């Protein structure tokens, strides 16, 4: 299947253009904060791959890797193996890609921090201000200690927020890539709608959705078919039965690396009054959140819109109400304590999720939006409504 747009695993003029725009924005932030270099960490895990892929156009599938960014210069990649370095060169076109170990996650023979220090010293920044992106949640303690020892004259600080600010605002080209990913998630959801029926096991449906999105180039994939109080359920052998209310999640990155979330509610036959009540409350809160998702409002404003519907319904929350997305997760988080002002070009996943006080019924829906001056642009083409499954298999 031909997929339009950029591909994260290969080079292209369009990808190079996007990366150059990102580099220029990051260099400007570095100069404003007097950074001599930043070190960007990443590994192929959701919430941990995005900074590195955003900056360089590539992140290994599993192993930890780093990039060194110096003002006005293209990133220098430090990969754990020759294999990873080869793939990085194919995907990025960067001229300085170094291999620094054997990639065994349990050995002590790799020394990526020493190579990072060598790069920084080569560029005469060893006694300057060095920022580390991913310091708190990606970089291992051992790597941090080795880096501090190797750059004992440097001032090392957390620079995650620096890249996070740039990363949160998408260019027009990036917004188009988000929409392309959303079309793949929609295709997965429609497969569920076509395949679901009484007696069909959860893991069969999970497999059908996986197959559809994978064949369209999805990279990271989270599929959840939950009929219990919380949506984030692993695939199970339990079959759909009459009276089930299913929260179906299709969360993916497309072949371009851009993340989207789509979730819909499905009723299997007739629902109990309690399930109908929670379904209505969830859909109403989603609509209220969408209405509040405007440039100039805060993330807290969107959370308040959700909770104005939720509080009278007497429900509890499974997790927060949403967050920024793009190349992996982004700022802000939709909670009443996050006062981040929404800006044009932010991309937000809204996912209100409610559970009743007895923890017996849960509901959740999700959509991905591009924030604009007026109404946000919705990535999905599937209406957000309670869908019905009536047929038997």
C-alpha positions as CSV (number, residue, x, y, z in Angstrom):
1,X,0.0,0.0,0.0
2,X,1.4,3.4,-1.0
3,X,1.5,5.9,1.9
4,X,1.8,9.6,1.1
5,X,3.9,12.0,3.1
6,X,7.3,11.5,4.7
7,X,8.6,8.2,6.0
8,X,10.6,8.2,9.2
9,X,12.8,5.3,8.1
10,X,14.2,6.9,4.9
11,X,15.4,10.3,3.7
12,X,13.5,12.7,1.5
13,X,13.5,16.4,0.6
14,X,10.4,17.0,2.6
15,X,11.8,15.3,5.7
16,X,15.0,17.2,5.4
17,X,13.0,20.5,5.1
18,X,11.1,19.6,8.3
19,X,14.3,18.7,10.2
20,X,16.1,21.8,9.1
21,X,13.2,24.0,10.5
22,X,13.3,22.1,13.8
23,X,17.1,22.5,14.1
24,X,16.9,26.3,13.5
25,X,14.2,26.6,16.2
26,X,16.3,24.6,18.6
27,X,19.5,26.5,17.9
28,X,17.6,29.8,18.6
29,X,16.4,28.4,22.0
30,X,19.9,27.2,22.8
31,X,21.4,30.7,22.1
32,X,18.6,32.3,24.1
33,X,19.5,30.1,27.1
34,X,23.3,30.2,26.6
35,X,23.7,26.5,25.9
36,X,27.0,25.4,24.4
37,X,25.6,22.0,23.5
38,X,22.6,19.8,24.3
39,X,22.6,16.0,24.5
40,X,19.3,14.4,23.3
41,X,18.5,10.9,24.6
42,X,16.1,8.4,23.1
43,X,15.1,4.7,22.9
44,X,12.4,2.9,21.1
45,X,9.7,3.1,23.8
46,X,6.5,5.2,23.8
47,X,7.2,8.5,25.7
48,X,11.0,7.9,25.3
49,X,11.7,7.8,21.6
50,X,10.3,11.2,20.6
51,X,13.0,13.7,21.4
52,X,15.7,11.9,19.6
53,X,13.5,11.1,16.5
54,X,12.2,14.7,16.5
55,X,15.7,16.2,16.4
56,X,17.4,13.7,14.1
57,X,14.7,11.9,12.2
58,X,15.6,8.5,13.7
59,X,15.5,6.4,16.9
60,X,16.6,2.8,17.3
61,X,13.7,0.3,17.8
62,X,15.0,-0.9,21.2
63,X,18.4,0.4,22.3
64,X,19.3,3.7,23.9
65,X,21.0,6.3,21.6
66,X,22.0,9.9,21.8
67,X,22.5,13.0,19.7
68,X,24.7,16.0,20.4
69,X,23.4,19.3,19.1
70,X,25.7,22.3,18.9
71,X,24.4,25.8,17.8
72,X,24.4,26.1,14.0
73,X,25.5,22.6,13.3
74,X,23.6,19.4,12.3
75,X,23.3,16.8,15.1
76,X,26.0,14.2,15.7
77,X,24.5,10.8,16.4
78,X,25.9,8.3,18.9
79,X,24.5,4.9,18.3
80,X,25.1,1.8,20.4
81,X,26.0,-0.6,17.5
82,X,27.3,-0.6,14.0
83,X,23.9,-1.9,12.9
84,X,22.0,1.0,14.5
85,X,24.5,3.5,13.0
86,X,23.9,2.1,9.5
87,X,20.1,2.4,9.8
88,X,20.5,5.9,11.2
89,X,22.6,7.0,8.2
90,X,19.9,5.6,5.8
91,X,17.1,7.4,7.7
92,X,18.8,10.8,8.4
93,X,21.6,11.6,6.0
94,X,23.6,13.0,8.9
95,X,27.3,12.9,8.2
96,X,28.6,12.2,11.7
97,X,27.1,9.0,13.1
98,X,29.3,7.1,15.5
99,X,29.0,3.6,17.0
100,X,29.9,3.4,20.6
101,X,29.4,-0.2,21.9
102,X,27.9,-3.6,21.4
103,X,24.3,-2.7,22.4
104,X,23.9,-5.4,25.1
105,X,21.5,-3.9,27.6
106,X,23.0,-5.9,30.5
107,X,26.7,-5.5,29.8
108,X,29.0,-2.8,31.1
109,X,31.1,-2.6,28.0
110,X,29.3,0.2,26.2
111,X,30.4,3.8,26.9
112,X,28.1,6.1,25.0
113,X,28.6,8.9,27.6
114,X,32.4,8.8,26.9
115,X,31.8,9.3,23.2
116,X,29.3,12.1,23.9
117,X,32.0,13.7,26.0
118,X,34.6,13.3,23.3
119,X,32.3,15.0,20.8
120,X,31.6,17.9,23.1
121,X,35.3,18.3,23.9
122,X,36.2,18.1,20.2
123,X,34.0,21.1,19.7
124,X,35.5,23.0,22.6
125,X,32.4,23.0,24.7
126,X,33.7,20.8,27.5
127,X,33.7,23.5,30.1
128,X,30.4,25.2,29.0
129,X,26.7,24.9,29.7
130,X,25.5,21.4,28.6
131,X,21.8,20.5,28.5
132,X,20.5,17.0,28.6
133,X,17.1,16.2,27.0
134,X,15.4,13.3,28.7
135,X,17.5,13.6,31.8
136,X,14.8,12.5,34.3
137,X,12.9,9.8,32.4
138,X,15.2,8.4,29.7
139,X,18.9,8.7,30.7
140,X,20.1,5.9,33.0
141,X,21.7,6.9,36.2
142,X,24.9,5.2,35.2
143,X,25.1,7.2,32.0
144,X,24.5,10.5,33.8
145,X,27.3,9.7,36.3
146,X,29.7,8.8,33.6
147,X,28.9,12.0,31.6
148,X,29.4,14.1,34.7
149,X,32.7,12.5,35.4
150,X,33.9,12.9,31.8
151,X,32.8,16.5,31.6
152,X,33.8,17.5,35.1
153,X,34.3,21.2,34.1
154,X,30.9,21.5,32.5
155,X,27.6,22.8,33.9
156,X,25.1,20.0,33.2
157,X,21.4,20.9,33.4
158,X,18.0,19.4,32.3
159,X,17.1,20.8,28.9
160,X,14.1,18.7,28.2
161,X,11.7,21.7,28.3
162,X,13.8,23.5,25.7
163,X,13.1,20.9,23.0
164,X,9.6,20.3,24.4
165,X,8.6,23.9,23.7
166,X,9.7,23.7,20.1
167,X,8.3,20.2,19.6
168,X,4.8,21.1,20.8
169,X,4.2,23.6,17.9
170,X,3.7,21.9,14.6
171,X,4.4,23.4,11.2
172,X,1.8,23.1,8.4
173,X,3.9,20.2,7.0
174,X,3.8,18.5,10.3
175,X,0.1,19.0,10.7
176,X,-0.5,17.3,7.4
177,X,1.5,14.3,8.7
178,X,-0.7,14.1,11.8
179,X,-3.8,13.9,9.5
180,X,-2.2,11.1,7.5
181,X,-1.6,9.1,10.7
182,X,-5.2,9.7,11.8
183,X,-6.5,8.1,8.5
184,X,-4.6,4.9,9.5
185,X,-6.1,4.9,12.9
186,X,-9.6,5.3,11.4
187,X,-9.0,2.3,9.1
188,X,-8.2,0.2,12.2
189,X,-11.4,1.4,14.0
190,X,-13.5,0.5,10.9
191,X,-12.1,-3.0,10.9
192,X,-13.3,-3.4,14.5
193,X,-16.8,-2.2,13.5
194,X,-16.9,-4.7,10.6
195,X,-15.5,-7.6,12.5
196,X,-17.1,-7.2,16.0
197,X,-20.0,-9.4,17.0
198,X,-21.3,-11.7,19.7
199,X,-18.8,-14.5,20.5
200,X,-15.8,-12.8,18.9
201,X,-12.9,-12.8,21.3
202,X,-11.1,-9.7,22.3
203,X,-7.7,-10.8,21.1
204,X,-9.2,-11.8,17.7
205,X,-10.4,-8.2,17.3
206,X,-7.1,-6.9,18.6
207,X,-5.3,-8.9,16.0
208,X,-7.6,-7.7,13.2
209,X,-7.0,-4.1,14.1
210,X,-3.2,-4.7,14.4
211,X,-3.1,-6.3,11.0
212,X,-5.0,-3.4,9.3
213,X,-2.9,-0.6,10.8
214,X,0.4,-2.4,10.4
215,X,-0.2,-3.1,6.7
216,X,-0.7,0.6,6.3
217,X,2.7,1.3,7.9
218,X,1.9,2.0,11.6
219,X,5.0,1.7,13.8
220,X,4.1,2.0,17.4
221,X,0.7,0.5,18.0
222,X,-1.5,0.4,21.1
223,X,-4.8,-1.4,20.6
224,X,-7.2,-1.8,23.5
225,X,-10.7,-3.4,23.6
226,X,-12.0,-2.8,27.1
227,X,-15.4,-3.8,28.4
228,X,-14.5,-3.4,32.1
229,X,-14.2,-0.3,34.2
230,X,-10.9,0.9,32.7
231,X,-10.1,1.1,29.0
232,X,-6.4,0.2,29.0
233,X,-7.0,-3.5,29.0
234,X,-4.6,-6.1,27.3
235,X,-6.1,-8.4,24.7
236,X,-8.1,-11.2,26.3
237,X,-9.8,-14.5,25.2
238,X,-13.1,-13.2,26.6
239,X,-15.7,-12.9,23.8
240,X,-18.1,-10.0,23.3
241,X,-21.5,-10.6,24.9
242,X,-24.9,-9.0,24.9
243,X,-24.9,-5.9,27.1
244,X,-21.2,-5.1,26.8
245,X,-20.1,-1.5,26.4
246,X,-16.7,-1.6,24.7
247,X,-14.2,1.3,24.7
248,X,-12.1,0.6,21.7
249,X,-8.7,2.4,21.4
250,X,-6.5,2.6,18.3
251,X,-3.3,4.6,19.2
252,X,-0.6,4.6,16.6
253,X,2.3,6.3,15.0
254,X,2.1,6.3,11.2
255,X,5.1,5.5,9.0
256,X,5.9,9.2,9.4
257,X,6.4,8.8,13.2
258,X,3.5,11.1,14.1
259,X,1.3,9.9,17.0
260,X,-2.5,9.9,17.0
261,X,-5.2,8.5,19.3
262,X,-8.7,7.4,18.3
263,X,-11.2,5.7,20.6
264,X,-14.9,5.0,20.2
265,X,-17.7,3.4,22.2
266,X,-19.5,0.3,21.0
267,X,-22.7,-1.1,22.5
268,X,-23.3,-4.8,22.0
269,X,-27.1,-5.1,22.0
270,X,-29.0,-3.3,24.7
271,X,-27.2,-1.5,27.5
272,X,-28.1,-1.2,31.2
273,X,-29.3,2.2,32.3
274,X,-25.9,2.8,34.1
275,X,-23.9,2.1,31.0
276,X,-26.1,4.3,28.9
277,X,-25.7,7.1,31.5
278,X,-21.9,6.9,31.6
279,X,-21.7,6.7,27.8
280,X,-23.8,9.9,27.5
281,X,-21.7,11.7,30.1
282,X,-18.4,10.7,28.4
283,X,-19.6,11.8,24.9
284,X,-20.9,15.1,26.4
285,X,-17.6,15.8,28.2
286,X,-15.7,15.1,25.0
287,X,-17.8,17.6,23.1
288,X,-17.3,20.2,25.9
289,X,-13.6,19.6,25.8
290,X,-13.5,20.0,22.0
291,X,-15.4,23.3,22.3
292,X,-12.8,24.6,24.8
293,X,-9.8,23.5,22.7
294,X,-9.0,26.9,21.3
295,X,-5.8,28.9,21.0
296,X,-5.6,31.2,23.9
297,X,-7.3,28.9,26.4
298,X,-5.3,26.9,28.8
299,X,-5.0,23.2,29.2
300,X,-6.7,23.7,32.6
301,X,-9.7,25.4,30.8
302,X,-10.2,22.2,28.8
303,X,-10.0,20.1,31.9
304,X,-12.6,22.3,33.6
305,X,-14.9,21.8,30.6
306,X,-14.6,18.0,31.0
307,X,-15.2,18.1,34.7
308,X,-18.2,20.4,34.5
309,X,-19.9,17.5,32.8
310,X,-18.3,14.8,34.9
311,X,-19.0,16.2,38.4
312,X,-22.8,16.1,38.1
313,X,-22.6,12.6,36.7
314,X,-20.9,11.4,39.9
315,X,-18.0,9.7,38.1
316,X,-14.3,9.1,38.9
317,X,-11.5,9.4,36.4
318,X,-9.2,6.6,35.2
319,X,-6.4,8.9,34.1
320,X,-5.9,12.6,33.0
321,X,-8.1,13.9,30.2
322,X,-5.6,14.2,27.4
323,X,-2.2,15.6,26.4
324,X,-0.1,16.9,23.5
325,X,1.0,14.5,20.8
326,X,3.2,14.6,17.7
327,X,6.5,12.7,17.4
328,X,5.6,10.9,20.7
329,X,3.9,12.6,23.6
330,X,4.1,16.4,23.9
331,X,3.1,19.1,26.3
332,X,0.7,20.1,27.8
333,X,-1.4,17.6,29.9
334,X,-5.1,18.2,30.2
335,X,-5.4,18.7,34.0
336,X,-6.8,21.5,36.1
337,X,-3.2,22.2,37.3
338,X,-1.7,22.7,33.9
339,X,-1.9,26.4,33.0
340,X,0.0,26.0,29.7
341,X,-1.6,28.3,27.1
342,X,-2.8,26.5,24.0
343,X,-1.2,27.8,20.9
344,X,-2.0,27.4,17.2
345,X,-0.2,24.4,15.9
346,X,-0.3,22.3,19.1
347,X,-1.8,18.9,18.5
348,X,-3.9,17.4,21.4
349,X,-5.3,14.0,22.1
350,X,-8.5,14.3,24.1
351,X,-9.5,11.1,26.0
352,X,-12.0,11.7,28.8
353,X,-12.4,8.4,30.7
354,X,-14.9,7.8,33.5
355,X,-15.6,5.0,35.9
356,X,-18.6,4.8,38.2
357,X,-18.1,4.9,42.0
358,X,-18.5,1.1,42.4
359,X,-15.8,0.5,39.7
360,X,-18.1,-1.7,37.7
361,X,-18.7,0.4,34.6
362,X,-16.1,2.5,32.6
363,X,-16.2,4.5,29.4
364,X,-13.6,6.3,27.3
365,X,-13.4,8.0,23.9
366,X,-10.5,9.8,22.2
367,X,-9.8,12.0,19.2
368,X,-6.7,14.0,18.0
369,X,-7.0,17.7,17.1
370,X,-4.8,20.5,15.7
371,X,-5.3,23.6,17.8
372,X,-6.3,26.7,15.7
373,X,-7.7,30.2,16.3
374,X,-11.2,28.9,15.8
375,X,-12.6,25.4,16.0
376,X,-9.8,22.8,16.1
377,X,-9.1,20.6,13.2
378,X,-10.1,17.0,14.0
379,X,-7.9,14.3,12.6
380,X,-10.5,11.5,12.5
381,X,-13.3,11.4,10.0
382,X,-15.3,9.0,12.1
383,X,-18.0,10.8,14.2
384,X,-17.8,10.6,17.9
385,X,-20.9,8.7,18.9
386,X,-22.1,5.5,20.6
387,X,-22.0,2.8,17.8
388,X,-24.1,-0.3,18.0
389,X,-23.2,-3.9,17.3
390,X,-26.3,-6.1,16.7
391,X,-25.1,-9.0,14.6
392,X,-24.1,-12.5,15.8
393,X,-21.2,-14.5,14.4
